[in-house]
């Protein structure tokens, strides 16, 4: 048997999870690659997960399993809110987060703010099964600017804030959007009874330091913080999220109530998330719960985090 050439960039995507761990994805073809003003962007067709968006060498979404990530990100917070009408999305260039937000019949306006217009253009062209026309929805407002600058200056107020940013790569555009100062800005723009949800990175057994740090940071601002996770195959790990609010606790919702709200409030069909899945998302292992209790680091502008 011929030994694979793991260092052939035309055949393999090497996704660095940490300084000591990488995962390797087989490439069928590279559909597009460029360096934008803010980051390296690729659209790659992989053997296992189909067409993927890759930013700074890290898979952001894969065609075959993106629904797991996006449904888990959007719907627990959206359904926990009694009547989400105005939604803020930070990041989300693929348009899939916007897609799932707009599945909610109550939504009147969704403002998506992504700093990299070129990445969004690539996603609109190459990833139509991800966004499914969400960018053309009359309720959608898409802005190309720094989400932190926008949320600091806008007069708009929101029921829901969905923070769907790329990982905090050391020199990447999202690093300063994982700090206490940014989360406080978002909280200040939430309407009474509002809730924020944050994609929080790896939460598997080994690489949990950022997940725990985000947890500690949110707890320094919000009264009710609920960490949760789901396995995303293209990430080859458990992936973490947090809801944060002063009034809303998604954990209190029973499966029957979640299913009732899905039926009443969502147009379209969900593939991964339902009432039983909701309960499973928030059922963390004893090991992880202990690490979260010990992880009291607060991320600040002066002391930001990075994935490696």
C-alpha positions as CSV (number, residue, x, y, z in Angstrom):
1,X,0.0,0.0,0.0
2,X,1.4,3.4,-1.0
3,X,1.8,5.8,1.9
4,X,-0.3,8.9,1.6
5,X,1.4,12.2,0.9
6,X,0.1,14.1,3.9
7,X,2.0,17.2,3.0
8,X,0.6,17.7,-0.5
9,X,-1.5,20.8,-0.1
10,X,-3.5,19.9,-3.2
11,X,-4.7,16.7,-1.6
12,X,-5.0,17.4,2.1
13,X,-6.3,20.2,4.3
14,X,-4.4,20.2,7.6
15,X,-6.6,21.9,10.2
16,X,-4.5,22.8,13.3
17,X,-6.6,22.4,16.4
18,X,-3.8,23.3,18.8
19,X,0.0,23.5,18.8
20,X,0.1,19.7,19.4
21,X,-2.9,18.4,17.4
22,X,-4.0,18.6,13.8
23,X,-6.7,16.9,11.7
24,X,-6.3,16.1,8.1
25,X,-9.1,16.2,5.5
26,X,-8.8,14.7,2.0
27,X,-9.5,17.3,-0.8
28,X,-11.3,16.5,-4.0
29,X,-10.7,19.9,-5.4
30,X,-10.2,23.5,-4.4
31,X,-13.0,25.6,-5.8
32,X,-11.6,29.0,-4.8
33,X,-8.8,30.4,-2.7
34,X,-7.8,33.9,-2.0
35,X,-6.4,36.2,0.7
36,X,-9.0,38.8,1.5
37,X,-8.3,42.1,3.3
38,X,-8.9,40.2,6.6
39,X,-8.1,36.5,6.3
40,X,-7.3,33.6,4.0
41,X,-10.4,32.1,2.5
42,X,-10.9,28.9,0.7
43,X,-13.9,27.0,-0.7
44,X,-12.9,23.3,-0.7
45,X,-14.7,20.2,-1.9
46,X,-13.7,17.4,0.6
47,X,-14.2,13.7,0.2
48,X,-15.9,13.3,3.6
49,X,-17.9,16.5,4.3
50,X,-18.6,17.9,0.9
51,X,-18.0,21.6,0.1
52,X,-16.5,23.5,3.0
53,X,-15.8,27.1,3.9
54,X,-12.2,27.3,5.3
55,X,-10.9,30.5,6.9
56,X,-7.3,30.8,8.0
57,X,-6.9,27.1,7.5
58,X,-9.8,26.1,9.8
59,X,-13.1,24.5,8.6
60,X,-16.0,26.8,9.4
61,X,-18.8,24.7,7.9
62,X,-19.2,21.5,5.9
63,X,-22.1,20.9,3.5
64,X,-22.9,17.5,5.0
65,X,-23.2,18.5,8.6
66,X,-23.5,22.3,8.9
67,X,-27.1,21.9,10.0
68,X,-25.9,20.3,13.2
69,X,-23.9,23.3,14.2
70,X,-26.3,26.0,13.0
71,X,-29.5,24.5,14.4
72,X,-27.7,24.0,17.8
73,X,-26.4,27.6,17.7
74,X,-29.7,29.3,16.8
75,X,-32.7,27.5,18.1
76,X,-32.1,26.9,21.8
77,X,-31.9,30.7,22.5
78,X,-34.6,31.6,19.9
79,X,-37.1,29.2,21.2
80,X,-36.4,30.1,24.8
81,X,-37.4,33.7,24.1
82,X,-41.1,34.2,24.2
83,X,-41.3,36.4,21.1
84,X,-38.0,37.1,19.2
85,X,-38.6,39.9,16.8
86,X,-35.3,41.7,16.3
87,X,-32.1,39.7,16.0
88,X,-28.4,40.7,15.8
89,X,-26.0,38.3,14.2
90,X,-22.2,38.9,14.5
91,X,-20.4,37.0,11.8
92,X,-22.1,34.1,10.0
93,X,-20.7,34.7,6.5
94,X,-22.1,31.4,5.1
95,X,-25.6,32.8,5.6
96,X,-26.7,29.6,7.4
97,X,-27.1,31.3,10.7
98,X,-29.2,33.9,9.0
99,X,-31.2,31.2,7.3
100,X,-32.1,29.5,10.6
101,X,-32.9,32.8,12.3
102,X,-35.4,33.6,9.5
103,X,-37.1,30.2,10.0
104,X,-38.8,31.8,13.0
105,X,-42.1,33.4,12.0
106,X,-41.9,36.0,14.8
107,X,-38.7,37.6,13.4
108,X,-39.3,41.0,11.8
109,X,-35.7,42.0,11.3
110,X,-32.4,40.3,11.4
111,X,-29.2,42.4,11.2
112,X,-26.1,40.3,10.1
113,X,-22.8,42.1,10.5
114,X,-19.7,40.5,9.0
115,X,-16.5,42.3,8.5
116,X,-15.4,40.4,5.4
117,X,-17.7,41.3,2.4
118,X,-15.5,39.1,0.1
119,X,-16.1,36.0,2.2
120,X,-19.9,36.6,2.1
121,X,-19.7,37.0,-1.7
122,X,-17.9,33.7,-2.0
123,X,-20.5,32.0,0.2
124,X,-23.3,33.4,-1.8
125,X,-21.8,32.0,-4.9
126,X,-20.4,28.7,-3.8
127,X,-22.6,27.7,-0.9
128,X,-26.3,28.1,-2.0
129,X,-27.4,25.1,0.0
130,X,-26.1,26.8,3.1
131,X,-27.9,30.1,2.9
132,X,-30.9,29.0,0.8
133,X,-31.7,32.5,-0.3
134,X,-31.6,34.0,3.2
135,X,-29.7,37.0,1.9
136,X,-32.6,38.0,-0.3
137,X,-35.2,37.8,2.5
138,X,-36.8,41.2,3.0
139,X,-36.3,40.9,6.8
140,X,-32.5,40.6,6.4
141,X,-30.2,43.5,6.7
142,X,-26.6,42.5,5.8
143,X,-23.8,44.9,6.8
144,X,-20.1,44.7,6.1
145,X,-18.3,46.2,9.0
146,X,-16.7,45.5,12.3
147,X,-19.4,43.9,14.5
148,X,-17.9,45.5,17.6
149,X,-18.0,49.0,16.1
150,X,-21.5,48.4,14.9
151,X,-22.9,47.2,18.2
152,X,-21.2,50.1,20.0
153,X,-22.7,52.7,17.8
154,X,-26.1,51.5,16.8
155,X,-29.3,52.8,18.3
156,X,-31.1,49.5,17.5
157,X,-32.1,47.1,20.3
158,X,-32.4,43.4,19.9
159,X,-34.3,40.5,21.5
160,X,-31.6,38.0,20.5
161,X,-27.9,38.3,19.8
162,X,-26.2,35.4,17.9
163,X,-22.4,35.6,18.1
164,X,-21.3,33.3,15.2
165,X,-17.7,34.3,14.8
166,X,-14.6,32.5,13.4
167,X,-12.3,31.2,16.1
168,X,-10.0,33.8,17.8
169,X,-6.9,33.2,15.7
170,X,-4.1,35.3,17.0
171,X,-4.0,37.7,14.0
172,X,-7.5,37.1,12.9
173,X,-10.4,39.7,12.7
174,X,-12.5,38.0,15.5
175,X,-10.1,37.9,18.4
176,X,-11.3,41.1,20.1
177,X,-14.9,39.9,19.9
178,X,-14.4,37.3,22.5
179,X,-13.7,39.7,25.4
180,X,-15.7,40.9,28.4
181,X,-15.8,44.4,26.9
182,X,-17.5,43.1,23.7
183,X,-20.0,41.0,25.5
184,X,-20.9,43.9,27.6
185,X,-21.6,46.0,24.5
186,X,-23.9,43.3,23.2
187,X,-25.7,43.1,26.5
188,X,-26.2,46.8,26.5
189,X,-28.0,46.5,23.2
190,X,-30.4,43.7,24.3
191,X,-34.0,44.6,25.0
192,X,-35.4,43.7,28.5
193,X,-35.8,39.9,28.6
194,X,-33.2,39.4,25.8
195,X,-30.7,36.6,25.4
196,X,-27.3,36.2,23.7
197,X,-25.8,32.9,22.3
198,X,-22.1,32.5,21.6
199,X,-20.3,29.9,19.6
200,X,-17.6,29.0,22.1
201,X,-15.1,26.7,20.4
202,X,-14.0,23.2,21.2
203,X,-15.4,21.6,24.3
204,X,-14.1,18.0,24.1
205,X,-11.9,16.4,26.7
206,X,-8.6,18.0,25.7
207,X,-9.1,21.5,24.3
208,X,-11.5,23.1,26.7
209,X,-9.5,26.1,27.9
210,X,-11.2,28.7,25.7
211,X,-14.7,27.2,26.3
212,X,-14.1,27.5,30.1
213,X,-12.7,31.0,29.7
214,X,-15.8,32.2,27.7
215,X,-17.9,30.6,30.4
216,X,-16.2,32.5,33.2
217,X,-16.3,35.8,31.1
218,X,-20.0,35.6,30.5
219,X,-20.7,34.8,34.1
220,X,-19.0,38.0,35.1
221,X,-21.7,39.9,33.2
222,X,-24.9,37.9,33.0
223,X,-27.0,36.3,35.7
224,X,-27.9,33.1,33.8
225,X,-25.2,31.5,31.7
226,X,-25.8,28.0,30.3
227,X,-23.0,26.1,28.5
228,X,-23.9,23.4,26.1
229,X,-22.3,21.3,23.3
230,X,-22.9,19.1,20.3
231,X,-20.6,16.9,18.3
232,X,-19.9,18.3,14.8
233,X,-18.3,15.7,12.6
234,X,-16.4,18.1,10.3
235,X,-14.8,19.7,13.4
236,X,-14.0,16.2,14.7
237,X,-14.8,17.3,18.2
238,X,-17.5,18.3,20.6
239,X,-18.3,22.0,20.0
240,X,-19.3,24.4,22.7
241,X,-21.9,27.2,23.0
242,X,-23.3,29.4,25.7
243,X,-26.6,31.2,26.2
244,X,-26.4,34.3,28.4
245,X,-29.3,36.3,29.8
246,X,-30.5,37.9,33.0
247,X,-34.0,36.4,32.7
248,X,-34.1,33.5,30.3
249,X,-33.0,30.0,31.2
250,X,-33.3,27.5,28.3
251,X,-32.6,24.6,30.6
252,X,-36.0,25.0,32.2
253,X,-37.8,24.1,29.0
254,X,-38.9,20.5,28.8
255,X,-38.8,18.5,25.6
256,X,-42.6,18.7,25.1
257,X,-42.5,22.5,25.3
258,X,-39.6,22.7,22.9
259,X,-41.5,20.6,20.3
260,X,-44.6,22.6,20.9
261,X,-42.8,25.9,20.1
262,X,-41.0,24.4,17.1
263,X,-44.4,23.4,15.6
264,X,-46.0,26.8,16.3
265,X,-43.1,29.1,15.5
266,X,-40.7,27.6,12.9
267,X,-41.4,27.4,9.2
268,X,-39.5,24.5,7.6
269,X,-38.1,21.3,8.9
270,X,-35.2,20.9,11.4
271,X,-32.9,18.0,10.9
272,X,-31.0,17.8,14.2
273,X,-32.6,19.8,16.9
274,X,-35.8,19.0,18.7
275,X,-37.1,18.6,22.3
276,X,-35.0,15.6,23.2
277,X,-31.9,16.9,21.5
278,X,-32.4,20.2,23.5
279,X,-32.2,18.3,26.7
280,X,-29.1,16.4,25.5
281,X,-27.3,19.6,24.5
282,X,-27.2,20.9,28.0
283,X,-26.4,17.5,29.6
284,X,-22.7,17.9,30.2
285,X,-20.4,15.3,31.7
286,X,-19.2,15.5,35.3
287,X,-15.7,16.1,34.1
288,X,-16.6,19.1,32.0
289,X,-18.8,20.5,34.7
290,X,-15.9,20.4,37.1
291,X,-13.6,22.1,34.6
292,X,-16.2,24.8,34.0
293,X,-16.4,25.4,37.8
294,X,-12.6,25.8,38.0
295,X,-12.3,27.9,34.9
296,X,-12.7,31.4,36.3
297,X,-10.5,33.3,33.8
298,X,-12.1,36.5,32.5
299,X,-11.1,37.4,28.9
300,X,-10.5,41.1,28.5
301,X,-9.2,43.4,25.8
302,X,-5.9,43.6,27.6
303,X,-5.8,39.7,27.9
304,X,-7.5,38.2,24.9
305,X,-7.5,34.5,24.0
306,X,-6.5,32.7,20.8
307,X,-7.0,29.1,19.5
308,X,-3.2,28.6,19.3
